[in-house]
Amino acid sequence: MNNNKIKYIFLLAGLIFFVYLIADFGVDKIVLNLQKTSWYFLLIVGTWIPVYLFNAIAWNIIINRKDISFFRVLSVTISGYALNYMTPFFHLGGEPFKVLALKKDIGLNRSLSSTVAYLMLHFLSSFLFWIVAIIAIYFFLPVSHLAYIALSICLVVFTLVVFLFLKGYKHGVTRSFALFFVKLPILKRFSEKVNNKEEFLNNVDKDISELVTTRKKSFAAANIFELASRLVGTLEFYFILKAIGYYPTFIDAFLINAGAAIISNLLFIVPFELGVKEGGLYLTLGLLHYVPGIGIYIGLVNRMRELFWIFIGLILIAVSGNKINKEEYQEVLEDGSNII
């Protein structure tokens, strides 16, 4: 079975589940809740201003160059996330854009290494966020013995992943990942190109490892800002629930955010997270004793917020000098080895 067929199977499965959730909750209730959102939508959209600001600060700390303005980093950050929203799988379409957008400012080596280092930091902060969420569940939610065991297993696994990320930072992962991926059957045709760029990959890894070996304070600061962005993003769920008449605590919103994110990331293969995001919210809300069906409404508001910031990101690409050659970007998406 080829890759395209697999993609369509997951897309169809996600679509069926999405339709089921809508039917289960009721279209009329969804419309009613969307109407209740009204001016709260401004707060929901506005929540992401400090989120992107903190993301850009974290990335700017990693870049560590005075010859590029912070506002340019912020602009590329917003546009990169907009492209990620538009990418069906893995949500990494914005990373090649970031590399190419900053290539002229700081050079290809620094642009690639800082983008990879920030991407690793973004993933690292996800696991740290989930570890904090599990600890919060221990303290604030009554859970069954079975759930306690499952959460404890997740805590151990997530802690191990954090350790591996820190080890990867210290020793560099770009070369290792590149050599690993070109061993896969569908990527073997790129093996010669990657092997020819081994010295370049080693230089990129050197830049990444420098962040944790000689710039420990900068690494800690970048982590703090990245985690702060996730905590601020929790307010989106708080405002959504307030809009439809609930009185959530910040802990509720925090756990909804973390729980839905864990499930969505486990099922990243589904294009655009269709049905997965709503399903994750459905399960998480049920555990917190909310009406599970409002997960479909929260998911729709999330997607409306994403559309708004996609629009802003595309405008920034058009007006801020971040345009890149379309053919070059397409080549990067289709052939990851062209990035080097």
C-alpha positions in Angstrom: 0.0 0.0 0.0 1.5 3.3 -1.0 1.8 6.4 1.2 -1.0 8.3 -0.5 -3.5 5.5 0.2 -2.5 5.4 3.8 -2.9 9.2 4.1 -6.4 9.0 2.6 -7.4 6.1 4.9 -6.4 8.2 8.0 -8.1 11.2 6.5 -11.3 9.2 5.9 -11.2 7.7 9.5 -10.7 11.2 11.0 -13.5 12.6 8.9 -15.9 9.8 10.0 -15.1 10.4 13.6 -15.4 14.1 13.2 -18.9 13.7 11.7 -19.9 11.3 14.5 -18.9 13.8 17.2 -20.9 16.5 15.5 -24.0 14.3 15.2 -23.6 13.2 18.8 -23.4 16.7 20.2 -25.9 18.2 17.8 -25.4 20.9 15.1 -28.0 23.2 16.8 -26.0 23.2 20.0 -22.7 23.9 18.2 -24.3 26.9 16.4 -25.8 28.1 19.7 -22.4 27.9 21.5 -20.6 29.6 18.6 -23.1 32.5 18.9 -22.4 32.7 22.6 -18.7 33.1 22.0 -19.3 36.7 20.5 -16.7 39.1 21.9 -14.9 36.4 23.8 -13.4 35.4 20.4 -11.3 38.6 20.6 -9.9 37.4 23.9 -9.3 33.9 22.4 -7.4 35.3 19.4 -5.6 37.9 21.6 -4.3 35.2 23.9 -2.0 34.1 21.1 -0.3 37.5 20.9 1.8 36.8 24.1 2.1 33.1 23.1 3.8 34.0 19.8 5.8 36.8 21.6 7.2 34.2 24.1 7.9 31.8 21.2 9.8 34.4 19.4 11.8 35.4 22.5 12.8 31.8 23.0 13.9 31.5 19.4 15.7 34.8 19.5 17.7 33.7 22.5 18.8 30.6 20.6 19.7 32.6 17.5 21.9 34.9 19.6 22.7 37.4 16.9 22.5 41.2 17.1 22.4 41.7 13.4 18.8 40.5 13.1 15.9 42.5 14.7 13.5 40.9 17.2 10.5 42.0 15.2 11.8 40.1 12.2 12.2 37.0 14.3 8.6 37.6 15.6 7.3 38.0 12.1 9.0 34.8 10.9 7.7 33.0 14.0 4.1 33.9 13.3 4.4 33.1 9.6 6.1 29.8 10.4 3.3 28.7 12.7 0.7 29.7 10.1 2.4 27.4 7.6 2.5 24.7 10.2 -1.3 24.9 10.6 -1.6 24.5 6.8 0.6 21.3 6.8 -1.6 18.1 7.0 1.0 15.9 8.6 3.5 16.6 11.5 2.8 20.3 11.2 6.3 21.1 10.2 5.7 23.0 7.0 6.9 26.2 8.6 10.4 25.0 9.5 11.8 25.0 6.0 10.3 28.5 5.6 12.1 29.7 8.8 15.4 28.4 7.5 15.0 30.0 4.1 13.6 33.3 5.6 16.6 33.9 7.8 19.2 32.4 5.5 20.2 35.8 4.1 20.3 37.4 7.5 22.4 35.0 9.5 23.7 32.4 7.0 22.5 28.9 6.2 24.4 27.2 8.9 23.1 29.4 11.8 19.6 29.6 10.3 19.4 25.8 10.1 21.0 25.1 13.5 18.8 27.7 15.3 15.7 26.4 13.7 16.4 22.8 14.6 17.4 23.8 18.1 14.2 25.7 18.6 12.1 22.8 17.1 13.8 20.5 19.7 13.1 23.0 22.4 9.4 23.2 21.3 9.1 19.4 21.6 11.0 19.4 24.9 8.6 22.0 26.4 5.7 19.8 25.3 6.9 16.9 27.4 7.8 19.2 30.3 4.3 20.7 30.1 2.8 17.2 30.2 4.9 16.2 33.1 3.6 19.2 35.1 0.1 18.3 34.0 0.4 14.7 35.3 1.8 16.0 38.7 -1.2 18.4 38.8 -3.6 15.5 38.2 -2.1 13.7 41.2 -2.8 16.7 43.4 -6.0 18.1 42.1 -8.0 15.2 40.6 -9.3 12.0 42.1 -8.2 9.2 39.8 -8.7 5.4 39.9 -5.9 3.0 40.7 -5.8 2.0 37.0 -5.6 5.6 35.9 -2.9 6.3 38.5 -0.8 3.4 37.1 -1.3 4.7 33.5 -0.3 8.2 34.5 2.7 7.0 36.4 3.9 5.0 33.3 3.4 8.2 31.2 5.4 10.2 33.7 8.3 7.8 33.5 8.2 7.7 29.7 7.9 11.5 29.4 10.8 11.9 31.8 12.9 9.5 29.8 12.1 11.5 26.6 13.2 14.7 28.3 16.5 13.1 29.2 17.0 11.9 25.6 16.2 15.4 24.3 18.8 16.9 26.7 21.3 14.3 25.6 20.5 15.1 22.0 21.1 18.8 22.6 24.5 18.0 24.2 25.7 15.7 21.4 23.7 17.1 18.4 21.0 15.2 16.5 21.0 16.6 13.0 23.6 14.3 11.6 22.2 11.3 13.5 18.6 11.9 12.4 19.6 12.6 8.8 21.7 9.3 8.6 18.8 7.4 10.2 16.1 8.7 8.0 17.9 8.1 4.7 18.1 4.4 5.7 14.3 4.2 5.4 13.1 2.7 2.1 11.2 5.8 0.9 14.2 8.1 1.6 17.1 5.9 0.4 17.5 8.0 -2.8 18.7 10.9 -0.6 21.5 8.9 1.2 24.3 10.0 -1.2 23.4 13.7 -0.8 23.2 13.5 2.9 26.6 11.6 3.1 28.2 14.3 1.0 27.0 17.0 3.5 28.3 15.2 6.6 30.8 18.0 7.5 28.0 20.6 7.2 25.7 18.5 9.5 28.5 18.2 12.0 28.9 22.0 12.1 25.1 22.3 12.6 25.3 19.9 15.5 28.2 21.8 17.0 26.0 25.0 17.0 23.2 23.1 18.7 25.4 21.5 21.4 27.0 24.9 22.1 23.6 26.0 23.5 23.7 23.6 26.4 27.4 23.3 27.0 28.5 26.9 27.0 25.2 28.9 27.1 23.4 27.1 29.9 21.7 30.3 31.1 20.4 31.1 27.6 19.1 27.5 27.3 17.3 27.8 30.6 15.8 31.1 29.7 14.6 29.9 26.3 12.9 26.9 28.1 11.2 29.2 30.5 9.8 31.4 27.8 8.6 28.4 25.8 6.9 26.9 28.8 5.4 30.3 29.6 3.9 30.4 26.1 2.1 27.1 26.8 0.8 28.3 30.1 -0.6 31.5 28.5 -2.1 29.4 25.7 -4.2 27.6 28.4 -6.2 30.8 28.7 -7.7 30.1 25.3 -9.6 27.1 26.9 -10.5 29.2 29.9 -12.1 31.9 27.8 -13.9 29.4 25.5 -15.6 27.7 28.5 -16.5 31.1 30.1 -18.1 32.1 26.8 -20.7 29.3 27.1 -21.5 29.8 30.7 -19.1 27.6 32.6 -16.9 28.7 35.5 -13.7 26.8 35.0 -10.6 27.1 37.1 -7.2 27.7 35.6 -6.3 24.2 36.6 -9.3 22.9 34.6 -8.2 24.8 31.5 -4.6 23.7 32.0 -5.5 20.0 32.2 -7.9 20.3 29.2 -5.1 21.9 27.2 -2.5 19.3 28.2 -4.8 16.2 27.9 -6.1 17.2 24.4 -2.5 17.9 23.3 -1.2 14.5 24.4 -3.9 12.7 22.5 -3.5 14.9 19.4 0.2 14.3 19.3 -0.2 10.5 19.7 -2.4 10.5 16.6 -0.4 13.1 14.6 -0.8 10.9 11.4 -4.4 12.1 10.9 -4.4 15.0 8.4 -5.1 18.3 10.1 -5.9 16.4 13.3 -9.4 16.0 11.8 -11.5 14.5 14.5 -8.5 13.8 16.7 -8.4 17.2 18.4 -12.1 17.1 19.1 -11.9 13.5 20.3 -9.1 14.4 22.6 -11.1 17.2 24.0 -14.2 14.9 24.3 -12.3 12.4 26.4 -10.5 15.0 28.6 -13.7 17.0 29.3 -15.4 13.8 30.4 -12.7 13.1 32.9 -13.0 16.6 34.3 -16.8 16.1 34.6 -17.8 18.6 31.9 -20.2 17.7 29.1 -17.9 15.8 26.8 -19.8 17.0 23.7 -18.7 20.6 24.1 -15.3 19.3 22.9 -16.6 19.6 19.3 -17.4 23.3 20.0 -14.0 24.0 21.6 -12.3 22.3 18.6 -14.2 24.4 16.1 -13.3 27.6 18.0 -9.6 26.4 18.1 -9.8 26.0 14.3 -11.4 29.5 13.8 -8.5 30.9 15.9 -6.0 29.1 13.7 -7.6 30.5 10.5 -7.3 34.0 11.9 -3.6 33.6 12.6 -3.0 31.8 9.3 -4.4 35.0 7.7 -2.1 37.2 9.8 0.9 35.0 9.0 0.3 35.1 5.3 0.0 38.8 5.4 3.3 39.1 7.2 5.0 37.0 4.5 3.6 39.3 1.9 4.5 42.6 3.5 7.5 42.1 5.7 10.1 40.9 3.3 9.9 37.3 4.3 9.0 36.1 0.8 11.0 33.2 -0.4 11.3 31.5 -3.8 8.3 29.3 -4.3 10.2 26.6 -6.2 12.9 26.6 -3.6 10.4 26.1 -0.7 8.6 23.4 -2.6 11.9 21.6 -3.2 12.6 21.8 0.5 9.2 20.3 1.4 9.6 17.4 -1.1 13.3 16.8 -0.6 14.6 17.5 2.9 18.2 17.1 1.7 17.9 20.2 -0.4 17.8 22.3 2.8 21.5 21.6 3.2 
